[in-house]
């Protein structure tokens, strides 16, 4: 479910990026913005999107870890440690 949520979010970002690129192309054709400014803006938006994506992933990981800790669930390292003790 989490992966589906992330994919939906990423899909929305791709659509938004495409719409922005279309609008910038129209502005460029009308002479309202230069090609270099349009490219710079697209790169800036793209980088912000990547940064936000990483921030969201880190926050989700943190939240999942908190839930696992609160529920007292065994982690992969806990299971590995138990396996080594039993061997």
C-alpha positions as CSV (number, residue, x, y, z in Angstrom):
1,X,0.0,0.0,0.0
2,X,2.9,2.3,0.8
3,X,4.5,1.7,-2.5
4,X,1.2,2.4,-4.3
5,X,0.9,5.7,-2.4
6,X,4.4,6.7,-3.4
7,X,3.8,5.7,-7.0
8,X,0.6,7.8,-7.1
9,X,2.5,10.7,-5.7
10,X,5.3,10.3,-8.2
11,X,2.8,10.0,-11.1
12,X,1.2,13.2,-10.0
13,X,4.6,14.9,-10.0
14,X,5.4,13.7,-13.5
15,X,2.0,15.0,-14.8
16,X,2.6,18.3,-13.1
17,X,6.1,18.6,-14.5
18,X,4.8,17.9,-18.0
19,X,2.1,20.6,-17.6
20,X,4.7,23.1,-16.4
21,X,7.0,22.2,-19.4
22,X,4.0,22.8,-21.8
23,X,3.2,26.1,-20.3
24,X,6.8,27.2,-20.3
25,X,7.0,26.2,-24.0
26,X,4.0,28.4,-24.8
27,X,5.6,31.3,-22.9
28,X,8.8,30.7,-24.7
29,X,7.1,30.8,-28.1
30,X,5.3,34.0,-27.2
31,X,8.7,35.5,-26.2
32,X,7.7,36.0,-22.6
33,X,10.5,33.8,-21.3
34,X,13.9,32.9,-22.7
35,X,14.9,29.3,-23.4
36,X,17.7,29.4,-20.8
37,X,15.3,30.7,-18.1
38,X,12.7,28.0,-19.0
39,X,15.4,25.3,-18.7
40,X,16.7,26.8,-15.5
41,X,13.2,26.8,-14.0
42,X,12.5,23.2,-15.0
43,X,15.8,22.1,-13.5
44,X,15.0,24.0,-10.3
45,X,11.5,22.5,-10.1
46,X,12.9,19.0,-10.8
47,X,15.5,19.3,-8.1
48,X,12.9,20.6,-5.6
49,X,10.8,17.6,-6.4
50,X,13.7,15.2,-5.9
51,X,14.5,16.8,-2.6
52,X,10.9,16.7,-1.4
53,X,10.7,13.0,-2.5
54,X,13.7,12.2,-0.4
55,X,12.3,14.1,2.6
56,X,9.0,12.3,2.3
57,X,10.7,8.9,2.1
58,X,12.8,9.6,5.1
59,X,9.7,10.8,7.1
60,X,7.8,7.7,6.1
61,X,10.7,5.4,7.2
62,X,10.9,7.3,10.5
63,X,7.1,6.9,11.0
64,X,7.2,3.2,10.2
65,X,10.1,2.6,12.6
66,X,8.2,4.4,15.3
67,X,5.2,2.2,14.7
68,X,7.3,-1.0,14.7
69,X,8.9,0.1,18.0
70,X,5.6,1.0,19.6
71,X,4.1,-2.3,18.6
72,X,7.2,-4.2,19.9
73,X,7.6,-6.0,16.6
74,X,10.8,-7.9,15.9
75,X,13.1,-6.3,13.4
76,X,15.2,-8.0,10.8
77,X,18.3,-7.5,13.0
78,X,16.4,-8.9,16.0
79,X,15.6,-12.1,14.1
80,X,19.1,-12.4,12.8
81,X,20.5,-12.0,16.3
82,X,18.1,-14.7,17.6
83,X,19.1,-17.0,14.7
84,X,22.8,-16.6,15.6
85,X,22.1,-17.4,19.3
86,X,20.2,-20.5,18.3
87,X,22.9,-21.8,16.0
